[in-house]
Amino acid sequence: MEDHDGWELTVVAEPFGVLVKLVTARDTFEAYSGHNERIAGAAGLCERLREGGILIGVFDGRAETLVHECVHAAMMILTRAGIDARNDSGEVLAHLTHWMFSQFSFICE
């Protein structure tokens, strides 16, 4: 599984004020996350950063991987904001996931 072009982009998920950083290279993900467990065989990963932001790694360039990791990121953001994503049939979760995917979808094949 090859890293996909080495993209790196940071956006702010408003109105939550959370920085979301997307990277596509494993070594960059390791540098930001501070560890390398689980990275070798993963198509993508998502985790909280020490500074309070969210780090998304998409290493295979696939839309399926990106949307999967965007759901994880959206759940982290909503949980931090005290929002239960199950409310209103998950509408807030769906909108936040859609927004994040649209910010980062340029990396997909």
Secondary structure by P-SEA (a helix, b strand, c coil): cccccbbbbbbbcccccbbbbbbccaaaaaaaacccccccccccccccccccbbbbbbccccaaaaaaaaaaaaaaaaaaaccccccccaaaaaaaaaaaaaacccccc
